[in-house]
Amino acid sequence: MTTLKPYVGSDDYPEDAAILIFAHNTKEAKTIGWPTIKEFCNCEYTQMRIKRLPAEDYIMKQADQNKLQNGVPHIIDSPQTCKNCEWWGRELNEDGYCEGCQDERDDKL
């Protein structure tokens, strides 16, 4: 069994909507992510973009751990986001902020 890898799935504008996908390869990621991206973005299949993410602990923790261990591809349509900028795919501190937003908060204090 091959290991699942993390991917981001979006249309041409990932800042508008993006999902976290765990799949064996890019083709599989696009196949399982397409129904959700179509619903979120109202785009064509050819506009869907898949990008592999680093398998960092903070990303892998968001997977359904049972599916991850059993090699079952799946999507996370609402990954954990920063409390301030609402972006995901960045490591969050214990207060729920990414490094950039935490630095801004520290500068204001």
VENWOMO-V744872 format. One record per residue. N is the residue number from 1. RES is the residue in one small letter. PHI is phi in degrees with one decimal (999 if undefined). NEAR is the number of other C-alpha atoms within 8 Angstrom. D_LAST is the distance of its C-alpha to the last C-alpha in Angstrom with 1 decimal. Layout:
# VENWOMO-V744872
n res phi near d_last
N RES PHI NEAR D_LAST
N RES PHI NEAR D_LAST
This chain:
# VENWOMO-V744872
n res phi near d_last
1 m 999 3 50.2
2 t -88.9 5 47.5
3 t -81.3 6 43.8
4 l -72.5 12 41.7
5 k -116.9 11 39.2
6 p -85.7 14 36.1
7 y -137.1 14 36.2
8 v -104.8 12 34.3
9 g -118.4 17 36.6
10 s -158.7 14 36.0
11 d -93.3 13 37.9
12 d -66.4 7 37.4
13 y -125.1 7 33.8
14 p -63.6 9 31.9
15 e -69.4 5 28.7
16 d -82.5 5 30.7
17 a -164.7 11 31.9
18 a -150.8 12 32.4
19 i -122.7 14 33.7
20 l -97.3 13 33.7
21 i -123.0 14 37.3
22 f -114.0 14 38.8
23 a -148.0 14 42.2
24 h -77.7 11 44.7
25 n -157.5 8 44.8
26 t -62.7 11 43.7
27 k -60.2 6 46.8
28 e -65.9 9 46.3
29 a -60.6 16 42.6
30 k -67.1 12 43.7
31 t -62.9 7 46.5
32 i -80.1 10 44.4
33 g -84.0 12 41.4
34 w -54.5 10 43.5
35 p -57.8 7 44.1
36 t -73.5 8 40.4
37 i -61.8 17 39.4
38 k -60.0 11 42.4
39 e -66.5 7 41.2
40 f -70.1 7 37.6
41 c -110.1 9 38.3
42 n 52.0 7 41.9
43 c -116.9 9 42.8
44 e -85.4 7 45.9
45 y -56.5 7 46.4
46 t -70.7 4 46.5
47 q -88.7 8 43.0
48 m -71.4 14 41.5
49 r -118.3 9 39.5
50 i -124.4 11 39.1
51 k -134.4 8 36.9
52 r -73.4 9 36.8
53 l -105.4 8 33.5
54 p -68.0 5 33.0
55 a -83.1 8 33.9
56 e -72.9 6 30.5
57 d -54.0 6 30.1
58 y -65.6 9 27.2
59 i -83.0 11 29.6
60 m -65.5 9 32.7
61 k -66.3 8 31.2
62 q -81.6 10 31.1
63 a -68.4 10 34.9
64 d -69.0 8 37.4
65 q -63.0 8 38.1
66 n -65.0 6 41.7
67 k -66.5 11 42.4
68 l -61.2 12 40.7
69 q -65.5 7 42.8
70 n -96.6 6 45.9
71 g 69.4 10 45.4
72 v -95.4 9 45.3
73 p -60.2 13 43.5
74 h -163.2 10 41.1
75 i -118.4 10 38.2
76 i -120.2 10 34.8
77 d -85.4 8 34.2
78 s -135.3 6 30.8
79 p -63.5 9 28.9
80 q -64.4 6 25.5
81 t -116.9 10 22.8
82 c -65.0 13 19.0
83 k -63.8 7 17.4
84 n -97.6 6 15.7
85 c -85.5 7 18.3
86 e 64.6 7 21.2
87 w -89.7 7 22.8
88 w -118.3 8 24.7
89 g 92.8 6 26.2
90 r -118.9 8 23.0
91 e -68.9 8 22.1
92 l -107.0 11 19.5
93 n -81.0 8 17.5
94 e -64.1 5 18.2
95 d -89.7 5 15.7
96 g 91.0 9 17.5
97 y -115.1 12 15.4
98 c -74.9 11 16.9
99 e -58.9 9 15.6
100 g -62.0 6 14.8
101 c -70.2 10 12.8
102 q -66.1 9 10.9
103 d -61.2 8 10.1
104 e -62.4 8 9.0
105 r -64.5 8 6.7
106 d -65.4 7 5.3
107 d -66.4 6 5.5
108 k -79.9 5 3.8
109 l -79.7 4 0.0
